[in-house]
Amino acid sequence: MILLHKKLWIPGPTEVKEDVLMEQAKPLFGHRSKDFTLLYDSVLTQLREFFKTEQHVLVITASGTIFMDIAARNLITNEGKALCCVNGSFSSRMHKAIIDSGKKADRMEIDWGKAVTVEMIKEKLETSNYEAVTFCYNETSTGVKADLKAIGELLKNYPDTLLVVDAVSSMGGDMLLPDEWGTDLVFASTQKCFALPPGLAIGIVSQKALDRAKTVPDKGMYINLEAILGYYDKKKQTPSTPNISLLTAFDYKLKQMLTEGAENIYRRHKEMADYTHEWALKHGFGLFAEEGFRSVTVTTVDNREKNMDIDALNKALAEKGLVIANGYGPFKGKTFRIGHMGDHTLDGLKELLAAIEEIWEL
């Protein structure tokens, strides 16, 4: 069965260019060969260059969610606890991962649509000792962006507390400087701002985080941070069989990203975000994320006042080869989300928004 391709304007997976897709069709080679050593080392080297980091970098064949388990099993001791800042579905998953791993975590609830702030975290750190603080840099369910730089500055005053950041829907699109901002584990996956198919998870790990992991027992096998990074240091390879085809495409895509440049990629995403925000307000919609904390990779439009039919819109958009995302969880129908990330451009965004205007007669 041949399906009509709908251009993905959702918060992931996002569009993948044909030349990137075709890279996956190259012949395979052994994951214990020199060819793989060169490929994997090239991917990690380019990631370090793109993010201007001297921290440890690893790429795992998995969903980005795996790093939630890695954080839980590697960075929190049986005696310690984490502070989990929850302002949406994905930040909630981090808390669940820690609890389900048998570790302790305090859950700080923030209303959906609101941001985690320095003041909130500081108040908690002044009243209790935490081995880690976790939050989403870009909460995909709400379109809320945290001030990661400011929170990183705060955490520098708490050297025993690791900063763990879910950047799944922002890494590679929004600005991210792990060394300068003081992150200890920041992670993402390939199917969003990197504009690749899903299947690889990327992590950037500080030496402080690795040192913590060395003291934590019972880390498991596939998610043992010390073992994964140790294998790379020893052999420049992965402990388990990786997705070689997707790594080949990743290596190719990173070359394109380095050519465009991190700052230019950020500006392109910011331009699309600003245009979408202005469009929504011009047509009488609201913006779900609070002002000053709005994502540059996904816009969540507040539909509660106008109450437009999102499902009907997507059916009509499908006939034009387009798709957006409905609201997430309890906000389905009450909001809708436009993912302007990866290789999308302002010109393409204008075509999408014009199609919505035509369908809804805005």
JOQUIUR-V670398 format. One record per helix or strand. SS is the DSSP state (~ for helix, > for strand). FROM is the first residue (numbers start at 0). LEN is the number of residues. If there is no record, write none. Layout:
# JOQUIUR-V670398
ss=SS from=FROM len=LEN
ss=SS from=FROM len=LEN
This chain:
# JOQUIUR-V670398
ss=> from=6 len=3
ss=~ from=17 len=6
ss=~ from=33 len=17
ss=> from=55 len=6
ss=~ from=65 len=10
ss=> from=80 len=6
ss=~ from=88 len=12
ss=> from=103 len=6
ss=~ from=117 len=8
ss=> from=131 len=5
ss=> from=137 len=2
ss=> from=143 len=2
ss=~ from=147 len=8
ss=> from=161 len=5
ss=> from=170 len=1
ss=> from=173 len=1
ss=~ from=177 len=4
ss=> from=184 len=5
ss=> from=199 len=6
ss=~ from=206 len=9
ss=~ from=224 len=11
ss=~ from=243 len=17
ss=~ from=261 len=21
ss=> from=285 len=2
ss=> from=293 len=1
ss=> from=297 len=5
ss=~ from=309 len=10
ss=> from=321 len=5
ss=~ from=328 len=3
ss=> from=331 len=1
ss=> from=334 len=5
ss=~ from=345 len=15
